[in-house]
């Protein structure tokens, strides 16, 4: 992608998605009872922060302003985690299901970005992050499936 505006727009969309995940996982870590899930969600929150920082750096390299906040959808999603947590008494299965829903969105955003005409170094970075995001999605789905409803 030769156009810095298009490239920065694609990367900023991913940054916003990552910020959503960072905050969502942070709130999920606070809401779950299971200490292993707390640790896993905190780890994923930190991972999303690192991924966003790497993309923000690339946007700055393009001479553009990087996204610094999460989306409206992300705020609503986190509100849903809080609501589910309070309604279900912090039911880990419900929180895992909500986290998987958020990760579904992240996986789709990364797939869209990988279809754009990114430069090879950017494509490599986005592809590596996608692999890690997809792995976390699958792990969360598997954890959800092993928990009783």
Protein Blocks (a to p, Z undefined) as FASTA:
>chain_A
ZZlklmmmmmmmmmmmmmmmmmmmmmmmmmpmblklmmmmmmmmmmmmmmmmmmmmmmmm
nopacdfbdcfklmmmmmmmmmmmmmnnopaklmmmmmmmmmmmmmmmmmmmmmpccdfk
lmmmmmmmmmmmmmmmmmmmmmmmmpcZZ
